[in-house]
């Protein structure tokens, strides 16, 4: 049996899909991007419902299009998060501009745990 969340704790799961770039703004590109984001959100919701039911965890799911750092920071602030857990990025471009995780850590507003 794993550790239990404190009584009254709530998990806020955030999924951010990137805003369409110029390359995806073809007639069908933006629609395909939105459809993919909706499918991912539906899958996350199904998995959360199954896991939360077993573990009796309260949760909220937030899904948005936009900049991952901006959305995560806003949701963490609005929900008065005690901590932020974020996946590590393997994208090469993040070495130049910084990953979402690094930006969250640098903000210094919440403890941040980065998972692979």
Rosetta blueprint (number, residue, H / E / L):
1 X L
2 X L
3 X L
4 X L
5 X L
6 X L
7 X L
8 X L
9 X L
10 X E
11 X E
12 X E
13 X E
14 X E
15 X E
16 X E
17 X E
18 X L
19 X L
20 X L
21 X L
22 X H
23 X H
24 X H
25 X L
26 X L
27 X L
28 X L
29 X H
30 X H
31 X H
32 X H
33 X H
34 X H
35 X H
36 X H
37 X H
38 X H
39 X H
40 X H
41 X H
42 X H
43 X H
44 X H
45 X H
46 X H
47 X H
48 X H
49 X H
50 X H
51 X H
52 X H
53 X H
54 X H
55 X H
56 X L
57 X L
58 X E
59 X E
60 X E
61 X E
62 X E
63 X E
64 X E
65 X E
66 X L
67 X L
68 X H
69 X H
70 X H
71 X H
72 X H
73 X H
74 X H
75 X H
76 X H
77 X H
78 X H
79 X L
80 X L
81 X L
82 X L
83 X E
84 X E
85 X E
86 X E
87 X E
88 X L
89 X L
90 X L
91 X L
92 X L
93 X L
94 X H
95 X H
96 X H
97 X H
98 X L
99 X L
100 X H
101 X H
102 X H
103 X H
104 X H
105 X H
106 X H
107 X H
108 X L
109 X L
110 X L
111 X E
112 X E
113 X E
114 X E
115 X E
116 X L
